[in-house]
Amino acid sequence: MTTKELSRRSAVDVLGGEPDDATLRRFLHGLPGVDAVGLEQRAAGLGTRSIKTTSKAWALDTIIKLIDLTTLEGADTPGKVRSLVAKAKTPDAADPTTPRVAAVCVYGDMVGYAVDALGAVHGDPDDGLISVAAVATAFPSGRSSLAIKLADTAEAVAAGADEIDMVIDRGAFLSGRYGLVFDQIAAVKEACRREDGSYASLKVILETGELNTYDNIKRASWLGILAGGDFIKTSTGKVQPAATLPTTLLMLETVRDWHHGTGEKIGVKPAGAASAHRRTP
């Protein structure tokens, strides 16, 4: 059974029916509405907390180990990618105890250069190594045919990408074509399959700054998870507002609820600055 088929079967179990527009609409619009005031108060409360002394040092090291160090510019060159990789390997040349970042994130045509520059340190961040993430699916707009999105993804995976950052079709989502968005995410996940049968991780970018409401962000988060995303990600960094604390908290609460219901852990990645952090529940 393919990952796409497994995603559909899992979604059917949760939804109680096939993940078509009608079933997804009934489920997504049946979710409890977001209390915007309460969400923003909870987020503001997080900003009042402080971490001191050795705990602060531990927290800073942990943040560094969760960073995707990113360059996503039209002017990117192999040399710029090599410089990015050098920074990823040694974030602070003055302090050799500074840990490495989790990943470098580049356009698909730069993946090979990133892999080559990483050399022996290319691998799983859980082993102290550095992954390569690639944006795909007509990033940042997501406006292309499915065939192009799948080819974009497969090419990056074949070049050595460990993670794929896809963007959802926000136009389809906002017009209620939830089945189309689901099917595209599931198909991209299948395109993450490697020759050995393993899969690159899939991060589903919601572009929260274009979704207009917290309720839409919550629905899109659920949709990304139901369709098989390994991470849900706030934004491309090309649209403002990008990641905000209330939006990130809302997405974290969504993956918490998913975990409570299924036992499965899904990651959350706030994004939108020169370097972006990822979080898991």
C-alpha positions in Angstrom: 0.0 0.0 0.0 1.4 3.4 -1.0 1.7 6.3 1.5 -1.0 8.1 -0.5 -3.3 5.1 0.1 -2.4 5.0 3.8 -3.1 8.7 4.2 -6.5 8.2 2.6 -7.3 5.2 4.8 -6.3 7.1 7.9 -8.3 10.1 6.8 -11.3 7.9 6.2 -11.1 6.6 9.7 -11.0 10.1 11.2 -13.5 11.6 8.8 -15.9 8.7 8.7 -16.0 8.9 4.9 -13.9 9.5 1.8 -11.9 12.8 1.9 -14.0 14.6 -0.7 -15.1 18.2 -0.6 -18.4 17.4 1.2 -16.9 15.1 3.9 -13.9 17.4 4.5 -16.2 20.5 4.6 -18.4 18.8 7.2 -15.4 17.8 9.3 -13.4 21.0 9.0 -16.4 23.3 9.5 -17.5 21.2 12.4 -14.3 21.9 14.4 -14.8 24.2 17.4 -14.2 27.8 16.4 -11.1 29.6 17.6 -11.5 32.0 20.5 -9.2 34.7 19.1 -9.1 36.7 22.3 -8.2 33.6 24.4 -5.6 32.5 21.8 -3.9 35.8 21.8 -3.9 36.1 25.6 -2.3 32.6 25.8 0.3 33.7 23.3 1.0 36.9 25.1 1.4 35.0 28.4 4.3 33.0 26.8 6.1 36.2 26.2 6.2 37.1 29.9 8.2 34.0 30.8 11.9 34.2 31.2 14.7 31.5 31.2 17.7 32.2 33.3 21.4 31.0 33.8 22.2 27.4 32.7 18.6 26.8 31.5 18.9 29.8 29.2 22.1 28.4 27.7 20.4 25.0 27.2 17.4 26.7 25.5 19.6 28.6 23.1 21.5 25.5 22.1 18.2 23.7 21.6 16.9 26.5 19.4 20.1 26.3 17.3 19.7 22.5 16.9 16.1 23.1 15.6 17.0 25.7 13.0 16.6 25.3 9.2 19.3 27.7 7.9 17.8 29.1 4.7 18.5 30.8 1.5 15.7 31.2 -1.0 16.6 34.0 -3.4 16.5 34.1 -7.1 20.2 35.2 -7.0 21.3 32.1 -5.1 24.5 30.5 -6.5 26.5 27.4 -5.7 29.0 29.6 -3.8 26.3 31.1 -1.7 24.9 27.6 -0.8 28.4 26.5 0.2 28.8 29.5 2.4 25.4 28.7 4.0 26.5 25.1 4.6 29.7 26.4 6.2 27.6 28.5 8.6 25.4 25.5 9.3 28.4 23.4 10.2 29.9 26.0 12.5 27.3 28.5 13.6 29.8 30.4 15.9 33.4 30.1 15.0 34.4 31.7 18.3 32.6 29.0 20.3 33.3 25.4 19.1 30.7 24.0 21.6 27.9 25.7 19.6 25.8 22.9 18.1 25.0 22.5 14.4 21.7 23.5 13.0 19.2 20.8 11.9 19.1 21.5 8.2 19.9 23.8 5.4 16.9 24.8 3.1 17.4 25.7 -0.5 15.7 25.6 -3.9 15.5 22.2 -5.6 18.2 23.0 -8.1 20.6 23.8 -5.3 20.1 20.5 -3.4 23.1 18.8 -5.1 25.5 21.6 -4.1 24.2 21.5 -0.5 24.6 17.7 -0.3 28.2 17.9 -1.7 29.2 20.7 0.6 27.9 18.9 3.7 29.8 15.7 2.8 30.1 13.5 5.8 27.9 15.6 8.0 24.9 15.2 5.7 22.3 13.1 7.5 19.8 12.8 10.4 19.8 15.7 12.9 19.0 13.2 15.6 22.5 11.9 15.0 24.1 15.3 15.2 24.2 15.6 11.4 22.6 18.2 9.0 19.6 17.5 6.7 18.9 19.1 3.3 15.4 20.6 2.9 14.2 21.7 -0.5 11.2 23.9 -1.3 9.1 22.5 -4.1 5.6 22.6 -5.7 6.1 25.9 -7.5 7.2 27.7 -4.3 6.2 30.2 -3.1 2.9 30.6 -5.0 2.0 26.9 -5.5 0.3 27.9 -8.8 1.2 25.2 -11.3 -0.2 21.9 -12.5 0.0 18.9 -10.3 2.3 17.2 -12.8 4.8 20.0 -12.4 4.5 20.0 -8.6 5.2 16.2 -8.5 8.2 16.5 -10.9 9.6 19.4 -8.9 9.3 17.2 -5.7 10.7 14.0 -7.3 13.7 15.9 -8.8 14.7 17.4 -5.4 14.3 14.0 -3.6 16.5 12.3 -6.3 19.1 15.0 -5.8 19.4 14.1 -2.1 16.8 16.2 -0.3 15.8 14.8 3.0 12.8 17.1 3.5 10.4 18.7 1.0 8.6 22.0 1.8 5.5 22.1 -0.3 3.0 25.0 -0.5 -0.8 24.4 -0.5 -3.0 25.9 -3.2 -4.5 28.7 -1.1 -6.9 29.6 -3.8 -8.3 26.1 -3.8 -8.5 26.1 0.0 -10.2 29.5 0.3 -12.8 28.5 -2.3 -13.7 25.4 -0.4 -12.0 22.8 -2.7 -10.7 20.9 0.2 -10.7 17.6 -1.6 -8.3 19.0 -4.2 -5.9 20.3 -1.6 -6.0 16.9 0.2 -5.3 15.0 -3.0 -2.4 17.3 -3.9 -0.8 16.9 -0.5 -1.2 13.2 -0.6 0.2 13.0 -4.1 3.3 15.1 -3.2 3.9 12.8 -0.2 4.0 9.9 -2.6 6.5 11.8 -4.8 8.8 12.0 -1.7 9.4 8.3 -2.1 13.0 7.3 -2.6 14.3 4.4 -4.7 14.9 2.3 -1.5 11.3 2.7 -0.5 11.9 5.3 2.3 10.4 8.8 2.2 11.7 12.3 2.5 9.8 14.2 5.2 7.0 16.4 3.9 6.4 19.9 5.4 3.1 21.4 4.4 3.3 25.2 4.1 -0.1 26.8 4.9 0.9 30.4 4.1 -1.0 31.6 7.1 -0.7 35.3 6.2 -3.1 34.6 3.2 -5.7 32.5 5.1 -7.2 35.6 6.8 -8.7 34.0 9.9 -7.7 31.7 12.8 -10.5 29.4 11.9 -9.0 29.0 8.4 -5.6 28.4 9.8 -7.0 25.7 12.1 -8.8 24.0 9.2 -5.8 24.1 7.0 -3.6 22.6 9.8 -6.0 19.7 10.1 -6.2 19.3 6.4 -2.4 19.1 6.1 -2.2 16.5 8.8 -5.1 14.4 7.4 -3.5 14.3 4.0 -0.2 12.9 5.3 2.1 15.9 6.2 4.9 15.2 8.6 5.1 18.8 9.5 2.8 21.8 9.1 4.6 25.0 8.4 3.3 28.6 8.8 4.7 30.4 5.8 7.0 30.8 2.9 8.7 33.9 4.2 7.5 35.7 1.1 4.2 36.9 2.5 3.5 39.1 5.5 2.5 38.5 8.2 4.5 35.3 8.3 4.8 33.3 11.6 3.2 35.0 14.6 3.1 33.6 18.1 -0.7 33.2 18.2 -0.7 31.4 14.8 2.2 29.1 15.9 0.4 28.4 19.2 -2.8 27.5 17.4 -0.9 25.1 15.1 0.9 23.5 18.1 -2.5 23.0 19.8 -3.8 21.3 16.7 -0.9 18.8 16.6 -1.4 18.3 20.3 -5.0 17.4 19.7 -4.1 15.1 16.8 -1.5 13.4 19.0 -4.0 12.9 21.8 -6.5 11.3 19.4 -4.1 9.2 17.3 -0.8 8.9 19.2 1.0 10.3 16.1 3.5 13.2 16.5 3.4 15.9 13.8 6.0 18.7 13.6 5.3 22.4 13.5 7.6 24.8 11.8 7.3 28.6 12.3 8.9 30.3 9.3 9.4 33.7 7.8 12.7 35.1 8.9 16.2 34.8 7.5 16.4 31.5 9.4 13.4 29.6 10.6 12.9 27.4 13.6 10.9 24.2 13.8 9.0 22.8 16.8 7.5 19.4 17.6 4.8 18.9 20.2 
